[in-house]
């Protein structure tokens, strides 16, 4: 989406903090549009300083450090030819992080944008704290992660920018943009809009998901939109929940096979083995049958 809706006040608040050298947490529930908001702000942030964009800080902290070294190389702040050369010089993540923090600290105008900062651990927290002390860090986070043990001192280094669900006016404006983008038509366009807005509940992610799911249908029959959309949502839940359930069945069958072997029960051994093979063969088909259709 080329525009962001209903976030003007939040954008002004965040840019004001950044201009004063303050790091900012963009706090909001999943689906409220934190990632889109951060991406939309990057051009404005580049006017305030060099911007490094990172998807997340973990669970592989080394991947985050690679983003930092690639960014530092692009700015010619380090002389290493590539990541492999850097990794040979600094073997551990702590050594890499120490060097990168020392490099970035010489450029306090640097702005690091982290889409998801939920993976703060005892191992990477000290280095993340030093980064926040050295430059400006803007990080997206869900409220539940702010309660994670051992991270309170880290979060205190940030100002907070709260991202809430869109109001009705902004949701409607975004929906119109999405309808044009996906070329949606409906027998009763007003009923279609009301239903989608009611289901999305101000979530930009849900608005985009619901409209995109109908983008391949030339004419959306409003009489079926409620049933279809609820079916999509229901199958989303089933699809997510099915994976651990299939794994549990597989573990139980493996356990039964082990017991059958221990008891020399040939019949049970054959049956459990056959069931495991059938479950493995059929599980992709079962998962596809419950996966939501999209264009």
N, C-alpha and C positions, 0 to 999 in steps of 0.2 A: 504494500500500500504506500502510495506516495505522500499521504497526509496522515497526521495523527489527530485524533478527535478528543476534545474534552480534557486536554492535558496542558493547557497554556499556563495555568497558575503553577503547576508542578514544575514545568520547564523553567519558568522564571526563577522559582525558588532554587532549583538545582544549579542553574547557571550562576546565580548570585553567590552560592556557597563556593562553587569552583573558582570563580573570579577572586575570591578572598583566600584561596588556598586551602579550603576545607574539603576533606573527603566526604562522600555522601553514600548512604545506603538507600537504595530504591526498594522500599518494602511493600509487598503486596502478595495476595493469594495467587495460587497457580491459575493461569488463564486470564488474569486481569490486564495483561498487555505490557509487562515490565520489559521484555526483550524488544518488542516493537518500539517502545518508548526510548530505550537506550540507543537503538540503531538510528532512530529518527534524530536524536540529539547529536550524534557524532559530528556532522558537518559544523554545527555551531561550536562544539567543543574544540575542533581543530583550529578555530580562530583564536582560542585561548592558549594553545600549546600543542606539542606533538602528542598524538593519541595512539595508544597501544590497545588493541581489542583482543580479549581472551574469552573463550567460552566458559571455562571454569577453572578452579584452582586444584581440583582433584577429581577422583581419588588418586590419579597418577600425577603427583606434584611435578615430576620431571617433564611432563607434557606442557604444563604451565610455564616452567622455566625455559623450555624451548621457544615458546611464543615470545618471551622476554628477550632471549638472545637474538632471535630473528629480527625483532624490532630494533634492538641495539645495533645490530649489524647494518640494518637499513639506514640508520642515522649516522653510521660510521663512528659510533662511540667505542666499539671494540674492534680489534684487528684480526680476530679469528676468521679463517676462510669459511668455515661451515660448522654445523653442530657437532660433527664427529671430532673435529680438531679441538673444539671447546671441551667436549666430553672427555677426551684423552688427557687434557690438561687438568681439569677439575673432575675427579672421579665420582665423588658422592654428591647427592643433591644439596647437602649442607654447604659443600665447597662451592658448588655452582651458584647457589642462592647468595652466599656471602659476597662473591665477586660481582654478581649482577646488582645487588643492593648498593655496593660501593660505586658502581658505574652510574646507576640511575640517580643516586644521591647528589651527583655533580650536576644534575639537570632537574631541579625541583619543579620546573614548569611542566614536566611530563604528566600526562593524564592516562591512567590505566583503567580501562572499562572492562569489568568482569561481569559477564551475563549471569552467572550463577556462582555465588560465593558461599554455598551451603556446606561445602566439604572442607571445613576448618578442623584440623587435627592438632594433636599435641606436637607433632613433628613439624608441620608447616606454619603453625601459628606464630612463632617468634619471627620468622622471615616476613610473613605477611604484615605483622605489626611494624617491622622496620620499613617496609615499603610504604605503608600509610604515613609513617613519620618522615619519609624522604620525598614523597611526591603526592599527587592527588589520585586517590582511588575511588572509582564509582562502581558500586557492586549491587547487583540484584539479589534479593533474598526473600524467602517466605517467612512470615512471622514466627512460625513454629521453630525455625532453626535458630532464632535469637535466644531460645531457652536452652540451647545445647550446653552441657556442662563444660566448664573451662574456657568459654569463649567471651565471657562478659567483658573482660578487660580489652579485648580486641574490638568489640562493637562500640565501646565507649569512645573510640577514636573517630567515629563517624557522626556527622549530622544525619538526620533521617528525612527522607522524602516519601510520604505515604501515597501509594497508588491504589485508589479505590475503584469499584465498578463504575462504568460510564453512566452518566445520567441519561434520562429518556431522550433528550434532544440530541446528545452526542451519539447515542446508540443508533438513533434513526438516521443521522447523517452518515454514519459508517455503513449502515445497512444499504443505503442508497448507492454508495460507492461500490460496495460488493456486488449488488444486483447488476450494476452497469458492467463491472469487471467480468463477471461470470455469465453475463447476458441471460439473466433469469427472466422468464415470463410466467405469468400465472393467470388462470381463468378469472380469479378474483384477487387482484394484486393487493388490495387493502387488507383482506383477511390473511393473506400470506404474510404480509409485513407484521401484522399484529401477532401472529402465532410465533414467528421466528424471534421477534423482540421479547415476547413473554418467556420463551424457552431459554434464550441466551442470558437473561438476567444481568445485563450490563457487561458481560464478558466479551471482549473483542475476539478472543480465541474461539468461543462458541459461536459467535456471529459468523465468523469466517468458515468454521467447520460446517455449520448448518447450510449456509448458502452454497458452499462448494460441493456438498453432497448431492445437490440438485442441479448442478451446473450442466450436466450432460442431458437433462430432460428438456426438450423443446417447450413443452407446456406443463407446468406444475399444477396438478388438480388440487385445489385448496381443500376439497372435502377429504383428501387423503393425507394432507400434510401433517396433521397431528399424529395419526397412526404411524406414518412413515418415519417421522422424526423421532418419536418415542421408541420405535423399533431400532433405529440406528443407535440411539443412546443405550438401549437395553443390550444390544449386541456388542457395543463397546465394552460394557461392564463384563459381559460373559467372556469376551475375547481375552480381556486382561486376567480374569479369574481362572480361565481354563488351563493356562500353562502350568501353574503350581499343582492343580488337581491331577493333570496327566502325569506329572512327575511323581506325585504321591502314589498313584496307582502303579507306576513302574517300579518304585522302591518296594512297595508291598509285594508285588509279584516276584521281584528279585529275592526278597526275604523268604517268600514261600518256596522258591526254588532251592534256596540254600538249606532250608529245613528238610525238604524232600530228599535232597542229596545226603544229608546227615543221617536220615532215617532209612536210606536205601529204598525209598518209595518211588519205584519207576514210573507208575501211572501219574502221580502228582508232579514228578519232575518233568514229564512230557507235557502235561497240561499247562503247567506254569510257563514252560519255555515257549509253547505255542502261543499262549496269551500275550507274553511279552513281545514276540515277533509281530503279532497282529496289532497290538497297541502302537508299536513304533511305526508300522506301515500306515495305519489309519489315522494317526494323530494329525498329520498335516491336512488331510481332507476334513477332519472334524473342525480344526481351527479355521480353515478357509470358509467352511459353511457358516460360521458364526461371525466372521470378520465383516465389518460394515463395508458396503460398496461405496466407492468414490470414483470421480471422474479421473 
